Amino acid sequence: MTNAAGTVTIADPEAMHAFGARVAAQLRAGDVLVLTGELGAGKTTFTRGLGEALGVRGAVTSPTFVLARTHPREAGPPLVHVDAYRLADAAELDDLDLDLAASITVIEWGAGLVEAICDDWLELVIERPVGGAGAADPDADVSEPRTVRFRAVGSRGAELLGAIA
């Protein structure tokens, strides 16, 4: 199992959106991204950029209350966007019956759970400044830089990391 790491700095929400689009160009069916970061860090902004670049139908919104949303595309594998925040354990993630092999899957809050359902993924840990302007209101549209740390697991995760970091 390959375990590699790297970091990038993202200036603002527009740059996070653009970064998602850049990552989308590297993705194919079977790819799994795990997004980690506190509320307001930019996980959904990243996924929105990724989805738009992939050409998904409909708006990409947080799947908090539905747990998982499938976004079909005109051509290519669908984007599956999962919010695992309310899941108690990996068995609940597995119960979602995700078709990882046929989809591009983004799992928010999936660290510590994804290991039970796949062997290859790229984790993006999005950090925002501690005590920054968005600390009091995590939903505020704050244009502060984010640091994105990567952790690649498996050969495909390492390949993705090499292509985007």
C-alpha positions as CSV (number, residue, x, y, z in Angstrom):
1,M,0.0,0.0,0.0
2,T,1.4,3.4,-1.0
3,N,1.0,6.2,1.5
4,A,2.2,9.5,0.1
5,A,1.5,13.1,1.1
6,G,1.7,16.6,-0.2
7,T,0.1,20.1,0.3
8,V,-1.2,23.1,-1.7
9,T,-2.6,26.5,-0.7
10,I,-5.9,27.6,-2.1
11,A,-6.5,31.4,-2.0
12,D,-10.3,31.7,-1.8
13,P,-13.6,30.0,-2.6
14,E,-13.2,30.7,-6.4
15,A,-9.8,29.0,-6.3
16,M,-11.2,26.1,-4.4
17,H,-13.9,25.7,-7.1
18,A,-11.2,25.9,-9.8
19,F,-9.1,23.3,-7.9
20,G,-12.1,20.9,-7.9
21,A,-12.3,21.4,-11.7
22,R,-8.6,20.7,-12.1
23,V,-8.9,17.5,-10.1
24,A,-11.9,16.4,-12.1
25,A,-9.8,16.2,-15.2
26,Q,-7.8,13.4,-13.6
27,L,-10.7,11.3,-12.4
28,R,-12.2,8.1,-13.8
29,A,-14.7,5.4,-12.7
30,G,-13.5,3.7,-9.5
31,D,-11.8,6.8,-8.1
32,V,-12.6,7.7,-4.5
33,L,-11.8,11.1,-2.9
34,V,-12.2,11.5,0.9
35,L,-12.7,15.2,2.0
36,T,-11.9,16.1,5.6
37,G,-12.3,19.5,7.1
38,E,-14.4,21.4,9.6
39,L,-17.7,23.1,8.6
40,G,-17.0,25.8,6.1
41,A,-13.6,24.6,5.1
42,G,-14.6,24.3,1.4
43,K,-15.5,20.6,0.9
44,T,-18.7,21.3,-0.9
45,T,-17.2,24.2,-2.9
46,F,-14.5,21.8,-4.1
47,T,-17.1,19.2,-5.0
48,R,-19.2,21.7,-6.8
49,G,-16.2,22.7,-9.0
50,L,-15.5,19.0,-9.6
51,G,-19.1,18.3,-10.6
52,E,-19.3,21.3,-12.9
53,A,-16.1,20.2,-14.7
54,L,-17.4,16.7,-15.0
55,G,-20.6,18.0,-16.6
56,V,-23.0,16.5,-14.1
57,R,-26.7,17.3,-14.4
58,G,-28.2,19.5,-11.7
59,A,-26.5,21.5,-8.9
60,V,-24.0,19.9,-6.6
61,T,-25.2,20.6,-3.0
62,S,-24.3,19.1,0.3
63,P,-25.9,15.7,0.8
64,T,-26.1,16.1,4.6
65,F,-29.7,15.1,5.0
66,V,-29.8,12.4,2.3
67,L,-26.4,11.0,3.0
68,A,-25.6,10.3,-0.7
69,R,-26.5,12.0,-4.0
70,T,-25.8,10.5,-7.4
71,H,-25.2,13.1,-10.1
72,P,-25.6,11.6,-13.6
73,R,-23.5,12.8,-16.5
74,E,-24.2,12.9,-20.2
75,A,-21.1,10.8,-20.8
76,G,-18.9,9.0,-18.3
77,P,-19.4,7.6,-14.8
78,P,-21.7,9.4,-12.4
79,L,-20.5,11.5,-9.5
80,V,-21.6,10.1,-6.2
81,H,-21.3,12.7,-3.4
82,V,-21.6,11.2,0.2
83,D,-21.8,13.0,3.5
84,A,-20.7,10.5,6.1
85,Y,-20.8,12.9,9.1
86,R,-23.8,11.3,10.7
87,L,-22.7,7.7,10.1
88,A,-21.7,5.8,13.2
89,D,-19.3,3.4,11.6
90,A,-17.9,1.8,8.4
91,A,-20.8,-0.7,8.3
92,E,-23.3,2.2,7.8
93,L,-21.2,3.5,5.0
94,D,-21.1,0.1,3.4
95,D,-24.9,-0.1,3.9
96,L,-25.3,2.8,1.4
97,D,-24.4,0.2,-1.2
98,L,-22.2,2.5,-3.3
99,D,-21.1,1.3,-6.6
100,L,-17.5,2.5,-6.3
101,A,-16.2,0.7,-9.4
102,A,-18.7,2.4,-11.7
103,S,-18.7,5.9,-10.1
104,I,-16.4,8.8,-9.2
105,T,-17.1,9.0,-5.5
106,V,-16.5,11.9,-3.1
107,I,-17.0,11.1,0.6
108,E,-17.1,14.0,3.0
109,W,-16.2,13.1,6.6
110,G,-15.1,9.6,5.3
111,A,-11.7,9.3,7.2
112,G,-11.7,6.3,9.3
113,L,-14.7,4.8,7.4
114,V,-13.5,4.4,3.8
115,E,-10.9,1.9,4.7
116,A,-13.6,-0.7,5.2
117,I,-15.0,-0.4,1.7
118,C,-12.0,0.2,-0.6
119,D,-8.2,-0.1,-0.8
120,D,-7.4,3.0,-3.0
121,W,-8.3,6.6,-2.4
122,L,-7.0,10.1,-2.2
123,E,-7.8,12.1,1.0
124,L,-7.9,15.9,0.9
125,V,-7.7,17.5,4.3
126,I,-8.8,21.1,4.0
127,E,-7.7,23.4,6.8
128,R,-8.7,27.0,7.2
129,P,-7.0,29.5,9.5
130,V,-7.7,29.0,13.2
131,G,-9.4,32.0,14.7
132,G,-9.9,33.5,11.2
133,A,-12.9,35.6,10.1
134,G,-14.9,32.4,9.4
135,A,-14.4,30.8,12.8
136,A,-17.4,32.4,14.4
137,D,-19.7,31.6,11.5
138,P,-18.5,28.5,9.6
139,D,-21.2,29.1,6.9
140,A,-19.9,32.6,6.1
141,D,-18.6,33.3,2.6
142,V,-15.0,34.1,3.8
143,S,-12.2,34.5,1.3
144,E,-9.4,33.2,3.5
145,P,-6.6,30.9,2.2
146,R,-7.0,27.2,2.8
147,T,-4.3,24.6,3.1
148,V,-5.1,21.3,1.4
149,R,-3.0,18.4,2.6
150,F,-3.2,15.1,0.7
151,R,-2.9,11.5,1.8
152,A,-2.8,9.0,-1.0
153,V,-3.6,5.3,-0.2
154,G,-3.0,2.6,-2.8
155,S,-1.5,2.9,-6.2
156,R,-4.4,4.9,-7.8
157,G,-4.4,7.3,-4.9
158,A,-0.7,7.9,-5.4
159,E,-1.2,8.3,-9.2
160,L,-3.9,11.0,-8.5
161,L,-1.7,12.8,-6.0
162,G,1.1,12.9,-8.6
163,A,-1.2,14.3,-11.2
164,I,-2.7,17.1,-9.1
165,A,-0.3,18.1,-6.3
